């Protein structure tokens, strides 16, 4: 039976976490808040809100409204009345999205959980609506009302009120954009829908990322409708011109909405999240700051191991303040940083020398400073009345960061020689003790993480 570990902290620490985020969001872009160290002035501004006696101040007002307020309740959002989407049919989906994008966690989970779920939600809402409207896109005016209504509903259930900025969502994302096809009839007369559905009605989230069975079918369909009104249709997708690439991407959204109309909300969510995770795990989302201090102490041969490792530890500590990442993203980040260091004449394996592991590239949690790597498979945050918001956090796999070879160009998650679990699994005890299988990271855990970041 799996052991789950729940972390709990005094309520005062949770307050510090929430206050710090409120302050950061008031002066910074949500995406930039975690890329830069706080100044002493910022620390004082946050800590001055805490009682000097250390006594907990009122906690509940900071959490209102409840993350799982009923979909229709006494404080339901004021909707425009001009959006044609059927929100009631996607009640469960909207609730999941609001939790995945819960207020204070949204910027930290944006790349892996929140934004992929929000994008899937938009596609599914439009896809389901197409059953009645016969179109796979909204016009510009209706799109503005619908995006506003969606935001109102999600925020009313606890989601961050800056989701459009965090996930770079615009009302145009709900239209057909530059794609020449939006009606279902025209779509189905152009595309081999049986072939598309067979390839995508159910995907293996691990094999799909390497075999690209569904992705290739989607690309083929998107290319077909992109070129429908063009004389270039006979040339085939492999000869598509550069000026058509943007249209193919817009038409890809049309294809995803059609799939969502055929699969139903639950199955469509699994497929769309699986497809998005293929892209998520291919790219390191971290921003690498200046490396001059590392090159100074670790370059041209290492004369002082302690100085080099101190420099590496300091550098990695800045990466740890950005966001939660998956284990596969951590592999890519380790490869990216390693290749940058190699180009700066650091040839020694500083990862092995300084005991740097994959967890060191993700946010650190708890007083024990343990790195949390999210699973590479799609996952959602959950809500429990007794423990609050939680999500899967891999605290077991103590995998060393691999130092890239001289000939290595990039990291590929399809490299069969690299063994890394898609989901948390017990391995050897971590440097701070064994935490058990599938450890759950609870909301209050992040409080001490942010206290550490403030120091």
C-alpha positions, -999 to +999 in steps of 0.1 A: +000+000+000+013+034-009+025+057+018+015+093+015+033+120+034+015+151+044+035+182+055+019+206+079+031+239+093+018+265+118-008+288+103+014+318+107+038+304+081+010+301+056+001+337+062+037+347+054+035+328+022+002+344+011+013+379+022+045+376+003+027+366-029+002+394-025+031+418-023+049+403-052+018+403-074+012+440-066+046+451-079+057+425-104+044+406-134+032+371-121+057+355-144+086+376-132+079+375-095+101+344-089+130+352-113+146+379-092+158+380-056+139+402-032+156+433-019+158+441+018+131+467+013+108+441-002+115+418+027+107+445+053+075+454+034+063+418+037+075+410+072+060+442+086+026+427+080+033+400+106+026+405+142+059+411+161+047+387+188+044+359+162+008+354+171-013+342+141-035+369+126-069+361+110-063+335+082-095+329+064-100+363+048-068+356+027-084+324+013-118+338+003-134+328-020-132+291-013-114+272-041-142+247-043-172+270-040-202+253-057-204+260-094-237+279-088-238+296-055-250+327-037-219+346-048-219+334-084-201+356-109-219+382-130-218+368-165-223+388-196-252+368-209-237+371-244-215+341-244-228+311-263-207+285-245-224+259-223-206+262-190-230+240-171-220+210-193-184+215-182-190+220-145-164+194-134-139+206-159-142+242-148-138+232-111-107+212-119-092+242-138-099+266-109-080+243-086-051+237-110-049+275-113-056+283-077-047+318-067-012+317-051+000+285-069-009+295-105+024+312-113+044+283-098+024+256-116+017+276-148+040+258-172+031+222-161-004+221-147-024+254-148-019+267-184-022+233-201-054+227-182-068+261-190-060+257-227-076+223-227-107+238-210-111+264-237-108+239-265-133+216-249-158+243-242-158+254-278-158+219-291-188+209-270-206+241-280-200+233-317-225+204-314-252+231-313-236+259-333-219+238-360-188+260-358-155+253-342-147+290-334-163+321-318-165+354-336-143+382-322-171+399-302-185+368-286-150+356-278-143+387-257-175+381-237-168+344-233-132+348-221-143+374-196-171+350-184-147+321-181-123+342-161-151+354-138-162+318-132-127+305-125-118+334-102-151+330-084-140+294-075-105+304-063-084+307-094-058+335-099-073+366-113-043+371-137-047+339-157-048+358-190-014+372-183+001+341-167-009+319-196-008+345-224-045+339-233-063+364-255-098+364-269-084+357-303-074+323-290-112+314-290-116+324-327-105+307-359-077+333-362-061+328-396-075+293-403-098+293-433-121+266-420-143+268-389-176+250-397-180+214-388-194+205-422-165+220-441-140+204-417-155+169-420-156+172-458-119+181-460-104+158-433-103+121-430-121+122-397-122+084-391-084+083-395-080+113-371-103+099-345-087+065-346-053+080-340-064+103-312-094+089-294-071+073-269-034+080-265-006+066-244+008+097-227+043+082-227+045+065-261+027+094-279+055+119-271+080+097-290+058+080-316+037+111-324+008+090-338-019+115-327+003+145-332+011+136-368-026+130-375-035+164-361-007+180-381-020+163-413-056+175-407-044+210-398-024+212-430-053+199-451-077+226-439-050+252-441-045+246-478-082+239-485-087+272-503-053+272-518-040+259-551-011+244-530-033+216-517-019+192-543+016+198-531+010+181-497+019+190-462+056+184-467+058+213-492+040+238-471+054+273-474+067+293-444+039+319-447+014+291-441+030+278-408+010+303-387-022+292-404-013+256-397-009+264-360-043+282-359-059+253-378-044+229-353-066+245-327-096+239-349-086+202-351-083+200-313-118+215-309-132+190-333-116+162-314-130+177-281-165+176-297-162+139-305-145+126-273-166+143-246-151+165-218-134+138-197-118+119-225-109+151-244-092+164-213-070+133-210-060+135-247-054+173-248-034+173-216-014+143-228-005+161-261+004+194-243+027+175-219+047+162-249+056+198-256+060+208-220+085+181-213+106+190-244+116+224-231+133+238-200+112+267-187+139+281-165+157+314-173+195+311-167+210+342-151+245+355-157+272+328-150+303+350-145+308+340-109+306+303-118+331+307-146+354+326-124+356+298-098+350+267-120+366+277-153+400+269-167+405+239-144+393+239-108+419+250-084+395+254-054+367+228-053+350+245-023+349+279-041+336+263-073+308+243-055+298+274-035+295+293-067+274+265-083+252+262-052+246+300-052+238+299-089+214+269-086+197+286-057+184+313-081+170+287-104+152+271-075+131+303-071+114+302-104+088+274-107+080+238-102+091+216-131+087+180-142+115+154-139+119+154-177+121+192-177+148+189-151+168+167-173+165+192-201+174+221-178+205+202-165+216+195-201+210+231-211+229+246-182+257+220-186+262+229-223+262+266-215+289+260-189+309+239-214+308+267-238+323+289-211+353+266-208+340+246-178+350+211-188+349+193-154+316+176-144+306+202-117+273+184-112+291+153-099+318+173-082+292+194-063+265+167-059+239+185-079+208+164-087+177+169-108+157+182-079+181+211-075+165+227-106+130+229-092+115+248-063+126+237-029+101+228-003+101+226+035+127+233+061+146+203+048+151+221+014+140+191-006+135+198-043+100+189-057+099+175-092+064+171-107+057+139-126+062+141-164+027+126-169-003+150-168-015+156-133-039+179-115-039+197-082-066+185-058-086+200-029-094+185+004-114+202+032-089+191+058-056+196+040-063+222+013-047+223-021-022+195-029-004+181-059+019+152-066+054+159-057+083+135-063+104+135-032+119+101-037+140+099-069+174+111-059+188+112-095+221+130-101+221+156-128+238+141-159+268+162-172+264+166-210+290+150-232+311+172-255+292+160-285+258+164-270+236+189-288+204+186-268+185+163-244+158+140-257+132+124-234+130+096-260+165+085-253+160+050-241+193+050-222+180+075-197+158+058-170+135+082-152+100+075-138+070+093-152+054+092-118+069+094-083+084+061-072+104+051-041+141+047-046+170+052-023+166+075+007+170+111-001+197+132+015+171+142+040+154+109+046+130+087+027+096+103+022+077+073+008+058+068-025+038+095-042+044+121-016+017+148-016+028+184-014+002+203+007-006+240+005+009+248+038+042+232+027+049+261+003+048+285+032+082+276+046+095+274+010+088+311+006+102+319+040+134+303+029+133+323-004+129+356+016+161+349+037 
